[in-house]
């Protein structure tokens, strides 16, 4: 019998699984995986309030099958960034990302947040990510062409939490 998924605050011992997952999905390059590692280290070392990074893990049958990272946007009051959301290979399309996103939104609301910003790539590798955000009522606010590299723009999404 398959156990239901559980969303919880990320624990330090889950860091290796999160990094392996970020690497295995095949979308993030080495620099992006290194950034996940850096944010995760700050979260574990300093705690979420001091580091400004909040991590959630999605677990099932004793293994981590997804993670999300979000935090308050600097120089704002009530605006948060969703930095990362990732489902393990083989778990995509099964509700892991949606469950993580719902929990992150709930946590943002509970802390007084009212707006979430997502920045993602315009490259074809991120087509699924853009469809995911749009399916969850995130509004495309802007596209900056050639932002990450020539031919790879920044797509900015937002969602106002009611």
N, C-alpha and C positions, 0 to 999 in steps of 0.2 A: 504494500500500500504506500502511495506517495504522500509524504507529509506536506501540509500546507506551508506556503512561504511565510516567513516571519521577517518583519522589518524592525531593526533595532539600531541603537547608537553603535557605531563601529568600535570594536575592541582592539587593543594593540596587537594581539596575536593574529588578527585577521589581515594585517598589513601585507604579508607575503602573498596571500591569495588575491588581494585586491590588485597588487602590482602585476602579478602573473596574468590576471584577467585583462587588465588594461593593455598589456602587451599582446595577449592572445587574440583580441578581437580584430586585430589587423587594420584598424582605422587610425589609431594614434601612432605617430612616429616616435622615435627615441626621445626627442626633446619633450614631447607631450607626456610620455610615460615618466620621464624624469621629473616633470612638473607635478604629476600626481604624487610621486614619491616625496618630493619636497613639501607639498601641502600636507600630506599624511604625517610626515615627521613632525611638522609644526603642530598639527592637531594633537598628536600623541604626546609630544614633549611639553607643550605649553597649555594644552587644553583648548577647547573651542572658543571660549570667551576672549582669551588673550590672543590666540592666533587669528581669530576671525574666520576659521574654517570649521564647518560642521560636517561630519561624515556619517552616513547611514549605510548599513549593510543589509542585504537581503539574503537570508539563509533558508536552506531547505535540506533536509536529510543530513544535517551536520556539516554542510559545506556552504561557502559563500558563493552566491550565483549572481550577485549584482551589488553595485554601490552607487552612491550619489554624494556629491560634495557641494555645499552651498554656504553662503555667508553674507553678512551685511555689506552693502556697497559703501565704500569710503565716502565721506563727506555728505552722506544722506541720512535721513531719518525715516526708516520704514521701507527702504528699497533694499532688496537682496539680489545677489547674483547667484545663478545656478551654474556652477563651474563645470561639473562633470555629472553625467549619469551614464551608467554602463551595465549591460547585461552580459553574462558569460556566453561564449559561443555555444550554440545549442539551446540556449534559454531565451533567445530573442523571439519576440512575437508571442510570448506566453504570459504576459502581464507583469513581468518583473519590473520593467522600467516604469510602467504605469503605477504600480504599487509604491515604488520609491518616490516618484514624483508627487503622488497624493500625500505621502507622509512628509516630504519636504515642505510642501505647501501648507499643510496643517501646522507644522512646527514654526514656519515663518509667521503665520497668522497668530499663533499662540504667543509669539514674542513681540507682537505689535506691528509686524510687517504688513504691507499692503500691496507691494509691487515686486514682481520678480522679473529680472532681466536675464536673457540667455544670449550669448554670442556664439555663433557657429560658422562653419565654413560654407562657401557656396560650391565647393567642388562636388563632383558626382559621388565621391565616397561618403558624403554626408547627406545624400538624398533621403535616406531612411530617417536620419535624425530630424531633418526639417519636417518631414511628413509627421513624425511623432509629435513634435511640438505643436504643429498646426492642428492635429487631431485632438490635442488636449487644450484647445482654446487659447494658445499663445498667438499673438498677433505679430505679423512681420512688420516691423517699424521702419527698417532701413536696410539698404545694401550698400556697402562701400566696396567698389570694384578694386581688384588688385591689392587688397589689404594685407593678406598673409604672404602673397607672392603674386607675380604676374599670372593672371588667369584664376586666382583663388581669392575671392572676396569674402568680406565679413557680412554675415546676415544677422541682424539684430532683432530679437523677439522680445515681447513683454507680455505679462499677464497681470492684470489688476485683480487682487483677491477680494472677493466680496465678503 
